[in-house]
Amino acid sequence: MIYPPTMNNSKLFTFSFLFAFLLSVGSYNYCGAQETTQNNAYGKSLNLGFGVGGYAGYYGYAGQTLPVLHINYEIDVAKDFTLAPFISYYSFSRSYYYGNNSLNHPFKYYNYHEVVIPIGVKGTYYFDEILNANARWDFYLASSLGFAIVSRSWDSDYYGDKNYFRHGNSLFLDFHIGTEYHLSKRVGLFLDLSTGVSTLGLAIH
């Protein structure tokens, strides 16, 4: 049997905080940063993120860390508050050594493939006014609610336990804390730390 590899999640958080620190240093040296103003309307933002997941929540389907693609679109629904329908995607394949001579099933590697598509909505509250934040920065807390669409398949001649790979709950509730640095009025970089999947990505306004 091939066992899935593991990953030290502390490396992800170390990289994430280093990224935020470098951006803050850059903003300190930026001339005229205050010329970019906030209008307290955070909607109409397309967010494209990349992260890793595998052990918690709906990402527990895989039981290991995997690259995850994420996209959402924020809609301004109240002062400092947005809702964002979202969709994520990841897939993985594994080979599993199995056989049963008594049933005339030869021992060999059988292939397993899984695709998981989490969908849902994310609610976000921005604290820029409370923190008196620099105009280049946004800071927020958020939660996301949704469910995972899962597609699983084995080789057609596999007759073993097709529930061998552990699966998580289809429904999920995640919590987030994050920040965005505005490169311009139209483009920003964001870091979203989550109990589900932490993502780093591009925001298009």
C-alpha positions in Angstrom: 0.0 0.0 0.0 1.2 3.5 -0.8 0.6 5.8 2.2 -0.1 9.5 1.5 2.5 12.1 2.4 2.1 14.5 5.2 2.9 18.2 5.4 3.9 20.5 8.3 1.1 23.1 8.4 3.4 25.5 10.3 5.3 26.1 7.1 2.2 27.5 5.5 1.5 29.9 8.4 5.2 30.9 8.5 5.1 31.8 4.8 1.8 33.6 5.2 2.9 35.8 8.0 6.2 36.5 6.2 4.2 37.6 3.1 2.1 39.9 5.2 5.2 41.4 6.9 6.9 42.1 3.5 3.7 43.8 2.2 3.6 46.0 5.4 7.2 47.0 4.9 6.4 48.0 1.3 3.4 50.0 2.3 5.5 51.9 4.9 7.8 53.1 2.1 5.0 53.9 -0.4 4.8 57.6 -1.3 1.3 59.0 -1.5 -0.4 55.9 -0.1 -3.0 58.1 1.5 -4.1 59.3 -1.9 -6.0 56.0 -2.3 -9.3 56.4 -0.4 -11.7 53.9 0.9 -15.4 54.3 0.2 -16.6 51.6 2.6 -18.1 49.7 -0.3 -16.3 46.4 -0.6 -18.5 44.6 -3.1 -18.0 44.0 -6.8 -14.7 42.1 -6.1 -13.6 38.9 -7.9 -11.2 37.0 -5.7 -9.0 34.2 -7.1 -7.1 32.2 -4.5 -4.7 29.3 -4.2 -4.2 27.3 -1.1 -3.6 23.9 0.5 -6.0 21.6 2.4 -6.6 18.1 3.3 -7.1 17.4 7.0 -10.0 19.5 8.3 -13.7 20.0 7.4 -14.8 19.1 3.9 -11.1 18.9 2.8 -11.0 15.8 5.1 -12.1 13.8 2.1 -8.5 13.5 0.9 -6.9 12.9 4.3 -3.7 14.7 3.2 -2.6 18.2 2.0 -3.5 19.1 -1.6 -3.5 22.2 -3.8 -6.9 23.8 -3.8 -8.2 26.4 -6.3 -10.8 28.9 -5.0 -12.9 31.7 -6.6 -15.6 34.0 -5.1 -17.4 37.1 -6.0 -18.2 39.7 -3.2 -21.5 41.5 -3.2 -21.9 44.6 -1.0 -25.0 44.0 1.1 -24.5 46.5 4.1 -22.0 48.9 5.4 -18.7 47.1 5.8 -20.3 43.7 5.1 -20.3 41.5 2.0 -21.6 38.2 0.9 -19.6 36.1 -1.6 -20.8 33.0 -3.4 -17.8 30.8 -3.9 -16.6 27.6 -5.5 -13.4 25.6 -4.9 -11.8 22.6 -6.6 -9.3 19.9 -6.0 -8.6 16.4 -7.2 -6.3 13.6 -6.4 -5.4 10.0 -7.5 -3.9 7.1 -5.6 -2.8 3.6 -6.3 -3.9 0.9 -3.8 -2.3 -2.6 -3.7 -5.0 -5.2 -3.3 -5.9 -8.8 -4.2 -7.8 -11.9 -3.1 -6.5 -15.2 -4.5 -9.4 -17.2 -3.1 -11.8 -15.0 -5.2 -9.6 -15.1 -8.2 -8.7 -11.4 -7.9 -4.9 -11.1 -8.6 -2.8 -8.8 -6.4 -1.9 -5.6 -8.2 -2.2 -1.8 -7.9 -5.7 -0.4 -8.5 -6.2 3.3 -9.3 -8.5 5.5 -7.3 -9.5 9.0 -8.4 -11.5 11.7 -6.5 -12.8 15.2 -7.4 -14.2 17.5 -4.7 -16.0 20.7 -5.5 -17.0 22.7 -2.4 -19.6 25.4 -3.0 -21.3 27.9 -0.6 -21.4 31.5 0.5 -18.9 33.6 2.6 -20.0 36.5 4.8 -17.3 39.1 5.5 -17.1 42.0 7.9 -14.4 44.7 7.4 -12.8 46.5 10.3 -10.9 49.2 8.4 -12.8 52.1 10.1 -12.5 50.6 13.6 -8.7 50.0 13.1 -8.2 53.4 11.3 -6.3 51.4 8.7 -4.1 52.8 6.0 -6.1 53.3 2.8 -4.0 50.6 1.1 -5.2 47.9 3.5 -8.4 46.0 4.3 -8.8 43.8 7.4 -11.7 41.4 8.0 -13.3 38.5 9.8 -15.5 36.1 7.9 -17.3 32.7 8.0 -18.3 30.4 5.1 -21.1 27.9 4.9 -21.5 25.3 2.2 -21.4 21.7 1.1 -19.0 19.6 -1.0 -19.9 17.8 -4.3 -17.8 14.6 -4.5 -17.1 12.3 -7.5 -15.2 9.1 -6.8 -14.1 6.3 -9.1 -12.0 3.1 -9.0 -10.6 0.9 -11.7 -13.5 -1.2 -13.2 -11.9 -4.5 -12.1 -11.4 -3.4 -8.4 -13.5 -5.6 -6.1 -12.2 -4.4 -2.7 -13.6 -2.0 -0.2 -14.6 1.1 -2.2 -14.9 3.1 1.0 -11.2 2.6 1.9 -10.4 6.3 1.7 -11.8 8.3 4.6 -14.4 10.9 3.7 -15.4 14.0 5.6 -18.8 15.6 6.1 -20.4 17.1 3.0 -21.6 20.1 5.0 -19.1 22.5 6.5 -18.7 25.8 8.4 -15.3 27.6 8.3 -14.0 30.7 9.9 -11.6 33.2 8.4 -9.4 36.2 9.3 -7.7 38.0 6.5 -6.2 41.1 4.9 -5.9 42.7 1.5 -3.2 45.0 0.2 -4.4 47.3 -2.7 -1.8 47.5 -5.4 -4.1 49.9 -7.2 -7.8 50.8 -7.2 -8.5 47.8 -9.4 -6.1 45.1 -8.2 -5.1 43.8 -4.7 -3.3 40.9 -3.1 -5.1 39.1 -0.3 -4.2 36.6 2.5 -7.0 34.6 4.0 -6.3 32.3 7.0 -9.0 29.8 7.6 -10.1 26.8 9.6 -10.7 25.1 6.2 -8.2 26.1 3.6 -5.9 29.2 3.9 -5.5 31.0 0.6 -3.2 33.5 -1.1 -4.5 35.3 -4.1 -5.5 38.2 -6.4 -8.5 40.5 -5.9 -9.9 42.3 -9.0 -12.2 45.2 -8.2 
